Amino acid sequence: MSHEKLSVRQGLLFSTFYAIAVIIVCSLFQSDFFYIDDAAYEMLGFFRQIGRIWAQGKIPFIVDSMYIGGNEMIDLGKGIFLPQNILVSLIASQFHYIQLPGWILAFINIVLVSCSALVIAKSFKLHNSYAYAFASLVVIQPVFLYQYLGAWWNAASGQAWAMASIATFFLLKIVFLKPILF
């Protein structure tokens, strides 16, 4: 156990550089790593359409100009109100470089998962080197890296926010139980 502090700046720097490294390595071995399967055939068109609606200053509740349009409020799998999805949909609607949305989503989701894993590791009082190792392994676990970040962007975003929720729980536990215990 370690009471060694890990600053927010250190955690963000590690997560940022690690995200960039993972994206570069994966893209070097397979150029379309973050843009395959459902990402290419479903999510990109969805993000472009939703981005056009957001850019007009409207809220995309109903999408009527897509091949499969409809009520987006009941399409829970898309996460239209997740911050990273709003950002990427706006970018996808403005830029036509098809790999850009995948890279941006991968970067944001890796940073979220990595920072969350660092918080979780430090809540168990792990030494900083073990916390970094834990965060690194959580990010490159196969389902998240190969399946979610590459093809199922919505699942990657969901896992990233689930990790952030768990990390927030641990932070709140530390903050609120500390005065009671000591």
Secondary structure, DSSP 8 states (H G I E B T S, - for coil): -------HHHHHHHHHHHHHHHHHHHHHH-TTTTS-THIIIIIHHHHHHHHHHHHTT---SEE-SSTT-EETTS-GGG-TTSHHHHHHHHHHHH---TTHHHHHHHHHHHHHHHHHHHHHHHHTT--HHHHHHHHHHHHT-HIIIIIITTT-HHHHHHHHHHHHHHHHHHHHHHHHHHHHH-
